[in-house]
Amino acid sequence: MYEALARETGTRSGTIGVSTPCDSVSDIPRRYEEAQRALEVRRHCREHYGTSFFDELGLYRILGPGSDYRELETFVQEWLGQLIEYDSRHHATLVETLSRYFDCGGNYDETADSLAIHRSTLRYRLQRIRDISGNDLANVEDRLNLQVATRVWRIVLGGTG
């Protein structure tokens, strides 16, 4: 459908969110929420345009409507709080840098290019992130929690990204 609309309108700057199949009229409100969730996630991804299917959202399915936002905020604060505070005080972008680093699979060159910074600047920022947060990006548990926290921060809580 996205491809057909892109051809018809002559632009690829659209976004479509698709729910799981609807089996009854009573399912419509829930399916609408799913489609909205898929749309919201797509809009916050690196590739803003295209189609997102709710049943392919993975982690974002459990971070969707009905999630306990207080718990999510607490989780983000626990893992990113010091960085968010630092960014706010110093007009910096360490959380965005970390988020982009994860989006790029930890690839320094791709991350630096996507942030339009030099590779050495990225290396410096990642070291600042380690120093400020006390977390080790080489530690599997820290890395997983930081990556989930950056996604929750950006997608669910509306952080810049």
C-alpha positions in Angstrom: 0.0 0.0 0.0 2.8 2.4 0.9 4.5 1.8 -2.5 1.3 2.4 -4.3 0.6 5.6 -2.5 4.2 6.8 -3.0 3.8 6.2 -6.8 0.4 7.8 -6.9 1.4 10.9 -5.0 5.0 11.2 -6.3 6.5 11.4 -2.8 7.9 8.8 -0.4 7.3 11.1 2.6 4.4 9.2 4.1 4.0 6.9 7.0 1.6 4.0 7.5 0.8 2.1 10.7 -0.8 -1.3 10.5 -2.6 -3.2 13.3 -3.0 -6.9 13.7 -6.1 -8.3 11.9 -9.5 -7.3 13.3 -11.9 -10.2 13.8 -14.9 -8.3 15.2 -16.4 -4.9 15.5 -15.5 -4.9 19.2 -11.8 -5.2 18.3 -11.8 -2.0 16.3 -10.7 0.4 19.2 -7.8 -1.9 20.2 -6.7 -2.4 16.6 -6.9 1.4 16.1 -4.5 1.8 19.1 -2.2 -0.8 17.6 -2.1 1.1 14.2 -1.5 4.4 16.0 1.4 2.7 18.0 3.0 1.4 14.8 2.7 4.8 13.3 4.2 6.5 16.3 7.1 4.1 16.4 7.8 4.6 12.7 7.8 8.4 13.0 10.5 8.2 15.7 12.7 5.7 13.8 15.8 6.7 11.8 13.7 6.0 8.7 10.6 8.1 9.3 8.8 7.1 6.2 7.3 3.8 5.2 5.1 1.1 6.8 5.2 -0.3 10.3 3.3 -3.4 11.3 2.2 -3.7 15.0 3.0 -7.4 15.1 6.6 -6.7 14.0 7.3 -4.0 16.6 9.0 -6.4 19.0 9.9 -4.5 22.3 7.7 -1.6 21.3 4.6 -3.8 21.6 5.1 -4.0 25.4 6.0 -0.3 25.6 2.8 0.7 23.9 -0.6 1.9 25.2 -1.4 0.6 28.7 2.2 0.5 29.8 2.9 1.9 33.3 4.6 5.2 32.4 5.8 5.7 35.9 7.8 2.5 35.8 9.1 3.5 32.4 10.1 6.9 33.6 11.8 5.4 36.6 13.7 2.9 34.4 14.9 5.8 32.1 15.8 7.9 35.1 17.8 5.0 36.6 19.8 4.4 33.4 19.9 7.8 31.7 19.1 10.3 34.5 22.7 11.5 34.9 23.1 12.0 31.2 19.8 13.7 30.8 20.7 16.1 33.6 24.1 16.7 32.1 22.6 17.4 28.7 20.2 19.9 30.2 22.8 21.7 32.3 25.4 21.9 29.5 23.2 22.1 26.4 24.8 18.8 25.3 23.5 15.8 23.3 25.0 12.8 25.1 21.7 10.9 25.3 21.0 11.5 21.6 24.6 10.4 20.8 24.1 7.2 22.8 20.8 6.6 21.1 22.3 7.1 17.6 25.3 4.9 18.5 22.9 2.0 19.3 20.8 2.7 16.2 24.0 2.3 14.2 24.8 -1.0 15.8 27.8 0.4 17.6 29.5 1.3 14.3 31.7 4.4 15.0 31.9 5.5 11.4 28.2 5.2 10.7 27.3 6.9 14.0 29.7 9.8 13.5 28.4 10.3 10.0 24.8 10.2 11.2 25.6 12.8 13.8 27.7 14.9 11.4 30.7 14.8 13.8 34.2 13.5 13.6 35.0 10.0 14.7 37.3 11.3 17.5 34.4 13.6 18.7 32.2 10.5 19.0 34.9 8.6 20.9 35.2 11.6 23.3 31.4 11.7 23.8 31.2 7.9 24.4 33.9 8.3 27.0 32.0 11.2 28.7 28.9 8.9 28.7 30.9 6.2 30.5 32.3 8.7 32.9 29.1 10.4 33.7 26.8 7.4 33.8 29.2 5.0 35.4 28.0 2.4 32.9 30.3 0.3 30.7 29.2 0.0 27.1 31.2 -3.2 26.8 29.2 -4.9 29.5 26.3 -6.8 27.9 23.8 -6.0 30.7 24.7 -2.3 30.8 24.5 -2.1 27.0 21.1 -3.8 26.9 19.6 -1.6 29.6 21.0 1.5 28.1 19.7 0.7 24.7 16.2 -0.1 26.0 16.3 3.1 28.1 17.3 5.2 25.0 14.5 3.7 23.0 11.9 4.3 25.8 13.3 7.8 26.2 12.9 8.6 22.5 9.8 6.6 21.5 7.6 6.5 24.6 8.6 9.5 26.6 9.2 11.7 23.6 12.9 12.5 24.0 14.6 14.3 21.1 15.7 11.9 18.4 
